[in-house]
Amino acid sequence: MTATRCVDCTARKQLKLYVSFELGWSEWKLAFGPAPGVPARLRTVPARDLELVLKEIAKAKERFGLPANAPVLSCYEAGRDGFWLHRYLLRQGIQNVVVDSSSIEVSRRARRAKSDRLDAAKLLTQLLRYHGGEERVWSVVVVPSEVEEDKRQLHRELLSLKEERTKHVNRIKGLLAGCGLVMAAVDAKFVERLGELRTWDGQAVPWELRQRLLREYARWQLLNAQIGVLEQERLQRIRQGPVEGMKKVRRLLEVSGVGVNTAWLLVHELFGWRRFANRRQLGALAGLAPSPYQSGAKNHEQGISKAGNPRLRAMLVEISWGWLRWQPRSRLSLWFQGRFGRGTSRYKRVGIVALARKLLVALWRYVEMGEVPEGVALVEWEAKLKGRRVPLAD
């Protein structure tokens, strides 16, 4: 058995301990190191055993010959465990960074060894490079505060419930299609319509299938009721919430073509707590940045990166189609029509992504700097919540 080598005199001048976490559900892999070139000390601890983590950090300092008060720098990949560990480490005086998993370098070979121990050691190597001056070795995640993170629960739950409700509707329609039956919509009159349906031979819906459909409908009713409660709560917050907290949401609602879902999502996922230096950072976060490929004589675009927030990207593409309808005289709509309006449907789908990126930048400048996009029509946000479009007074 070989003992971990102690740091040499050059490394001792830094007097820092570097730690990487590979987080699993049942156990965590920890990799310790004081400097480049020193073999990593690998340890396994039960997941979420914070006391044992601190003990292992103390043992690593002793093993590498570092003083007990030596600074500790750590990292882990963003994922299921969220940011609670990051906040705990900061409270313990540990300088931690949360890393975007998609930005970590990997070997270009198709087959490569991969395990939690190897991943932890690789993270440690890149952590040393990052603090050694290679800041672009990976992308660091901006961690929201606990309050800001909690504000994202409402719209994320709404999106999840709506997706689940759609699955129940599709399942109901699919079950009916198996009998050659069609139901245009699932709503409050579903039970009545179900009793009126007749199969090809004039028979009612079979008993077992009918019971299954009624259970599916009961689950749909539950989801629909929960969605209604959350939507009413969101409207109440917009109307009666603190001016400072809802200021950006209300400002976005003044833009014709931007609804409650879009305004709420943009503010609580993007504009409410993040700060951007330029439009490139903004586009990259939404996954709307270009991905060029250059190798030798080859030079072509691979489309958008799709490395950002998928909720934002989907919403932006959706409202971009609506933008052409509700803001036909805006500069962005005229740009789209001039460049993509006469193209094929595929060409227009490519163009709508470009419009989504431009629209995101325009809305950012409107919210943060008060720059009204050229040719954009504004309406009263209070009237919009009531289903009316009242032009905003000059």
Secondary structure by P-SEA (a helix, b strand, c coil): ccccccccaaaaaacbbbbbbbccccbbbbbbbcccccccccccccccaaaaaaaaaaaaaaaaccccccbbbccccccccccaaaaaaaaaccbbbbbccccbbbbccccccccaaaaaaaaaaaaaaaaacccccbbbbbcccaaaaaaaaaaaaaaaaaaaaaaaaaaaaaaaaaacccccccccaaaaaaaaccccccccccaaaaaaaaaaaaaaaaaaaaaaaaaaaaaaaaaccccccaaaaaaaaacccccaaaaaaaaaacccccccccaaaaaaaaccbbbbbbcccbbbbccccccccaaaaaaaaaaaaaaaacccccaaaaaaaaccccccaaaaaaaaaaaaaaaaaaaaaaaaccccccccccccaaaaaacccccccc
